[in-house]
Amino acid sequence: MEPRLFSRQMSVRLFFGLGVLVLAFSGEARACAICFSGIAITPGQKLDSADQAVLAVPLANPEQFRITEVIKGDASANETITAPGVSAPSAQPVMSLDGPTSGQVVPAVPGGQPLLLLRDKASDEWTSIGAISTDYAGWLRKLVATKRGGEIRPPKAWSLIGLAGSYLTDDEWRERVAVVAPYLESPAPLVAKIAYGELMRAPYSAIRILKPQLDAARIATWIDDPKLASRRPAYTLLLGIAGGPDDAADIEQRINTALKALDATNLAAMLAADLELRGPSRVDWLEQTYFADRKRTLPEIDAALLALSVHGGADGNVSRNRVIEAYRYFIHVREPMSGFVAMELADWQAWDATADYIDIIRSKAVTDPASEFAILSYLKQSPLTVKQAAMQSNQSE
């Protein structure tokens, strides 16, 4: 995952055409917005959506395979299946978690390992998501078993799945991240890809339960590994969960370096980790440093809001109430940007900002149409709007 985080302003602008995008950035059961990057179809999502999943080895006929392990569905071991095109390397472009990688293909069966083949009964075609040792068959079965709502199928539109991933319940997510955590950066490429893909789209509230399983020193090496630069935000969050005082000091130093350079690269993850390690007392510092300081850039402000959003969604070490207080402070000191937090406040039913938003709309402090729309949407949902408007009207007479 590259550290290219959607800005709050862009989220609001996209609300008109892609309302579901905003949903991905709030609520406990939704994907962590810091880890999530673009529309990524992960192997775990494909496993969830498939009706059948098997490990299979090719036969003499290049279109035929023998099933060696059944991961999911009603197939049988040693059954022969026909999968036209699966064994042809040119039919299998590499798909990274950040999108297609041009000019590369997946070898049919590297090292003699079976392929992980999936089939949806609606299409009746087998597809491969890569080679994997039969040693991981039990792990794959345990992974797919974490999704128990068999009668509730995820949407067919992969773009919607990639954004929300909310077809897993909170309990299912907690089970799933516990299953994949030991396999992060596994030496088996597809195993590592599956594990990271599930971490990337898990809600922060589920990731926090991993603390007893995590090795802070090992995670720190991943953060500093240039080959894993695209995964740095997710692993920075993990370090905030697993780390101690020394890690807190290191993260603070990195934040201070970014502050001096006006650099927002990986800043949301670092701020979220900092809040996790230092607790609610750190929110005052964040407010003064990023919201009150007029030298801060929009990407830096976005990063601070995103870090708060992650904690507000989880309602953990930094409570949702404290995040709401920080949002209200943001509304006061950054009136033209106040719409950035309106939809999340509405999602949390935090209606105490009603009077603030009524004043802002009347003063025409917000000039961006999308931000104004977000505020008006909040006011339309607020049960206090009519009462607050009447009170202000009486006060002005």
N, C-alpha and C positions, 0 to 999 in steps of 0.2 A: 504494500500500500504506500503510494507516494503521499507525502504530507501536503496534499493540495486540498485543503478543507474548504467545503462550501462556505461562503460568507453568509452571515445572517441577512444581509441586504439581498444577496442573490436568492436566498431561500424565499424571501418575501416576494421578490419579483416573479419567481417561478410559480408562485401560488396560483396564479390565474390559469396557467396551462398544465401544471403538474401538481395539483393540490396534494397528492399523496407524498410528494417529496418532503413537505413540511412535517408530515407525520413521522418520518424517519428520524426527526431530530428531537422528539419529545416522548415522554412516557416510559414507564419502567420496562415494558415488554418489547421495546423496539431496539433496533440496532444502535450500538454506541456510535454517535456521530463522529467521534474523533478517529475511531478505527475505520469506519466506513469510508470508502473512496470510490466515487463513481458507481456505475452499474456493473457489478461483478457477479458472474454466475459461478458460485463455488461448487466443488465436487459434492459437498454435503447437501447443498440444495438439490442437486441433480439426483442424489441418492434418495432424498425425501420424496421427490416427485415421481420417481420411477415406480412402476408396479413390480418389476423384477430386477434383481441385481445378482450377478453370478461372477465367479472367477472361472475362466475358460481358456484352454490351450488350443492352438490351431491343429487341424488335421491335414492330411495330404491334399485334400481339396481346399484351396485357399479361402473358400467361402464358408467352410464348416469348422466348428469348434466343439470340443468336448468339455462339458461342465465338470470342474473339479470341486468346486465349493459353491453352495447356495447361500447367498447373503440375505436375500429378501425375495418373497414371492413363492409361487407354486412350481418352480422348476425342480428338476431332480438331478442329483449327482450322477455323472457318467452319461447323461443325456447328450445327444448330438443336436446342435442348433445350427441354423444357417444365418450367417450375418454378412451379406454382400458388402464389400467395400471396407469392412473393418480392418482387414489385414493389409490393406494397401496404405503405405505410409503417406502418400500424397493426399489421402482423404482425411488426415488427422492433423490439422495445424495446431501448433502449441497455443494453448489459452492460459495466459497468466491471470492472476487475480486482478490485474489492472487492465485486462483486455487481450486481444489477439496479438501474437508476436509473429510478424510477417517473415516469410522466408525460412521457417523452421517447421519440422514435422516430428511427430512422435514415432519412433521405430515400432514395428508391429509387436514384437515380443522381446524386448531387450533382456539379455542374460537368461533367456529361457523361462522367464516368469510368465504366469498367466496374465491375461488382461481382465480388468474390471469392466464387465459389460452390463449395460442398463437397457431396459426396454419398457416403454409405455404402451399398454395394450391399445391405446387409441391410435398410435402410429404403427404398431406391430413391427417396428424395426429395432434392431440392436445397435447400440452405439458404444464406443469405448472411451473411457476417461483416463486410460493409462495402464501401465503394468504395475503389478504389486505381488509380493510374495504371498504364498498361501499361509505363511506364518501369521499374517494379519487378518485372516478370515474371521477369527473369533472377535477381534477388535472391531471389525467392520459391522458384524452382527450386533455387537453391543451398542455401537453408534446409532444404527438405524432404529434400534429398540427404544431409544430415548424419545422418539416421536410416537406417541401412543394414540393420537387422535385420528385413527385411520379413516373415519368417515368424513373428516374435514380435510379435503384436499387443498393444497396450496394453489394460488391462482396460476393459470397457464402462462400469463404474461410474465416472463422472467424479469422484466424491468421492475415490476411491482414487488416481486419477491426480493430482488436485490436491495430495494430501498427499505423495506420494512422488516421482512423476515419474521413477522409477528404471528405466524401460524404455529409457532412453538409456544407453549405456556411458560410461565416463569419457572415452574418446577422442572419442566422438560429441559429448559435452558441450563438450569443449575446442574442437572444430571449430565447434559451433553458436554459442557465445558470441563467437568471433572473427568470425563472419558478422554477428551482430546489433549488436555494439558500435558500429560507425561510424554506426548509424542510431538510436541513443538520442536521444530528443527531436528526431526528424526533423520538419520542417514538415508532412509528410504524416501526418495523424492516425492512420490505420490502421497505417502503417509504424512509427510511434513506439510504438503500443500493442503490436504484435507484438514489437518489439525489447525493450521493457521487460518484457513478459510472460515472455520466455525468460530474461532476466537474473534476474527475480524467483524463478524456480524452479530456477535452476542451482545446483549444489553450489559451495561456496566454493572448493574446490580448483581448479575450472575457471575461476572468475572471476579467480583470482590470475594466471593466465597472460596476462591482458589488459594488464598493466602497460605494455608498450611502445606500446600503442595508445591509452592514456588521456591526456587533457589535464586535469591537476589544476585549473587555473584555471577551465576550463569547468565541471567537476563542482562546484566550489565555488559557482558561480552557481546551479546547479540546487538545491543544498542550501538556499540562502537565498531561493529563489523560493517565495512562499507558495502559488502555484498548484500547486506540485509537492510540497506538504507530505506527501501520502500516500506519495510515493516517496523521502522523505528517508532512511530507514534503508538502502535499497539503495545510494543514491548516497553515503552516508557511508562505507559499506564500500568503494566504489570509490575514494573519496578516500584512505582508508587505504592502498590498494594503489598509487595513482598519486602520492601526495603526497610532500613533502619536509619538512625541519625546520620551516619556517614553518607548514605544515599541521598538523604534530604539536603545535606550540605552541598553535595555534588550537583544536584538538580538546581538548587538555588544559585550556585555559581554559573551554571549554564543559562539560567534565566537572566541573571545580571548582565552576562555577556551579550545576550540577545537584546536586552533593553538598550544598551549603549549603541548597538548597531541598528536599532529600529528593525530588527529581524524577527519575523513571525514564523520562521521555519520550525516546525514541530513545537511551536509555543503552546498551543492548546493542550497537547499531551503533557508537556512539562508543568504547566500550571495546574492541570488536573491532578497530576502525581504529587505536586507540592501541597495541594490542598488535602489530599489523602494522608500524606505523611505528617502534616503540621496541624490539621484540624481547622475548625471554624474561626479561630483567632486570626488566621491568615487572610480571611475574606476582607477585613478592613484594609489591609495592605493592598490587596488586589484592586479594591475600589479606588483608593487614592492614586495608585500607580497607573492604572489603565483608563479609568473613567474620568477622574478629575484632571489628570494631566493633559493639557491641550497639545502637547508635543507628540502624543501617541498617534500612530497611523491607524487607518481603518482595519487593515489585517490584524494588527495587534489587539484592537478592541474586539474584533470578531473572535479572536483566539480566547480572550478572557471570558467573553460571554459563553463560548462553547464549553470551556472548562467548567463554568458554573452550571451550565445546562446538564452536563453529564452527572454532576453530583446531585442536582435537583431531581433528576429522573430516578436516581438510585435511592435518594433520601437516606443516606448512610452517615458517614463520618461528618460530613457537612450536610445539615438537614435541609430539606426543601424549604422550610420556613425561612432559614437564613439566606438561601439563594433568592427567594422572593424579595426579601429585604434589600438584597444587593441589586436586584432588577429595579426596584422602586427608586433606589439611589441613582441608578443609571438613567432612569426616566427623567429625574429632576435635573441632573447635570448635563444630559445629552438629549435635550428635547427633540431636535431634528431627527435623531436616530431612535426615538423612543418606540417606534413601531417594530423594531427588531425583536423585541421580547413579548409583543402583544399576544401572539398566537400561543406561545408557550404558557403564558400566564392564564390564558383562557383554558388551555388544556388541563391545567392544574386547578382550575376554578378559583383562582386567586383574584377575587373581585375588589380588593382594597385599592387597586389602582384606578378604579372607575372615575373618581373625581379628578385625578391627575390627567387622565386621558380626555375627559370632557374639557378641561381647561386648555389642553394642548390643541384639540380640534378647533375650539373657538378662537384661539390666538393665531391659528394658521401657522404654527411653528414647523409643521411637517409639510414639506413641499413635494416629496416623492409620492406619486399616486399609489404605488403598491404598499408603502408603509402606512399611508393614510387609510387604505383599504383594510389593512391588518388591524389598525386601531378601531375602526368603525365596526369590524367584525367582532372584536372583543366587547365593545360597548353594546352591540346588539344582543350578545349572549348574557351580559351581566345583569343579574336581578336587581342591582342597585342603580342602574342607569336612570330610570325615571325618577326615583327618589332623589338622587344626587342632583339631577338637572333642575328639579323643582326647588331644592334647597338653594342652589346657586342663583336661580331666578329671583327668589324671594330676597336674597341678600343684596342683589343688585338694585332692587327697587327702593 
